[in-house]
Amino acid sequence: MKLADIENAALYSNQAIRSIVEEIFIEGERLLRIHTAWQLKNGQILLYEYSPRNSPPSNFCIYDCLDDYNELCHELDWVHGK
């Protein structure tokens, strides 16, 4: 499918603004956490997170703007500063 064929091309972007893949050990178990965010062409931020200790373990969220997303990142110890 070509981007021109997509009805709302403003929602598509392939450039990640932050991507963190972290391997951690909790109680002797090796776990992988993922935090990847893309800024869409309309300015919104699409965030994907995977953390097997959360319920549900993976999710997608949309933030209205980069400032809202950055505020979230400051609250997440494992993402802040990376």
Summary of the structure (lengths in Angstrom):
residues: 82
radius of gyration: 14.7
end to end distance: 34.2
largest distance: 49.1
contacts: 186
relative contact order: 0.18
helix: 20%
strand: 41%
